[in-house]
Amino acid sequence: MMVDPQRHGNDKDEPKPGDEAELSTRLARLDSRLGEISSGQEKAAKAARRKASDASGLGQAFRLSAEFIAGVIAGGFLGWMLDSFVGSSPWGFIIGLLLGFGSGMLNMLRASGELNRKATSDKSPVSARRPEDDARD
């Protein structure tokens, strides 16, 4: 079997100046195409992150509003039940609504603190130590 010397180069042959120019132009074209692709991927990744954060924010808003509304409804229901058993017409309902409002606010604050802790722990590096621990040492 005969080997074509033009298709398979010898180790002794040095590249020709024309070949180097052709290779450098091909390299420049490849570099520009890779730059276009990577910039397109960066734009797509930014859009995906923005979309995910919007959906996450909407979910958090629904959770907080549900915590508040559930507290008010539960307080109003318990006040109405107290009114029906005791017979103190609107006062149990009014007091129940006020207590439900307070408990709804408290639940909402607890949930927002929990969400805030999750958000900061996701962004920070994994570490079991807190700054307060360093002050004690």
Secondary structure, DSSP 8 states (H G I E B T S, - for coil): ----TTTS--TT----HHHHHHHHHHHHHHHHHHHHHHHHHHHHHHHHHHHHHHHHHHHHHHHHHHHHHHHHHHHHHHHHHHHHHH--TTHHHHHHHHHHHHHHHHHHHHHHHHHHHHHHHHHS---S--HHHHHH-
